[in-house]
């Protein structure tokens, strides 16, 4: 996002060096560069911090002060002080994840605006999932676990607990539906630009369940059908208030939302698979009508006639068989072409329920 910036926190200050060390550690751990331009500003709003689209990062002054206090303490820290220091570190990790991805073209087919309710749910949810995977390692990498003893023993309930649980529930559903590993599903969705993450979810399903069944030209329409339940359900996570609802309550609500999203997705997928299989069966039956040989039963006088007639009939039959074979091959080719044309023209209509 882009918001008004407070005073700049200059390079060379302890706060800037600490933030920079976390960004570098995240980049090393994930193998992905970030778009942070090295500019750090004080956050003026209620949020802890932000990753600005054009490169800067913001952090609230009181959060940075709590981190510096934890480093400077000469005795054991209270649980509240440890919590405040851990929260600061985790939030820099979270914002760095945003800087490791691009927004993408929000006007492309099937794109979802990153700051819409549906876009926000996936963007923040994935950042929290990624943060949880590496936070302890990053804190260890920068030496903070040594400088602030027991900081890795603290668990922080973030304001994005609902987004994290909801998106993880959908990823788990995609893993079960597709048969892919959980890491493969996460990577496929997480590496997509913000605006294309729902399409990436649909592609996980299409490529695993509809490969060889769905014509390539139908992908955009099928994406719309498969992403609709995911977009509509995850967008509801924005209705919860992270500042008043308890994290446990947010997680419970999000878990139900994700289950509904996956159930609706499976219903759409079952209908799509059934329609394509019916079309495939109709095409096969149509082809068989032309490719199955038809025999004409002999009449009562067919046995009459001498050997010469029989010989002539045999010669004529051979010629006719050759001609019939050529006609049969041509007919089969024509029918196959017609069937392909039917698939191109006819399969898109049943899925236009947008």
Secondary structure, DSSP 8 states (H G I E B T S, - for coil): ------SEE-TTSHHHHHHHHHHHHHHHHHT------S-EEE--SSSSEEE-TTS-EEE-HHHHHHHHHHHH-SS---HHHHHHHHHHHHHHHHHHHHHTS----TTSTT---TTSHHHHHHHHHHHHHHHHHHHHHHHHHTTHHHHSTTGGG-----TTHHHHHHHHHHHHHHHHHH---HHHHHHHHHTS-GGGHHHHHHHHHHHHHSTTTS-GGGHHHHHHHHHHHHHHHHGGGGGS-TTTS-HHHHHHHHHHHHHHHHHHHHHHHHHHHHHHHHHHHHHHHHHHHHHS-------GGGG-S-HHHHHHHHHHHHHHHHHHHHHHHHHHHHHHHHHHHHHHHHTTGGG---
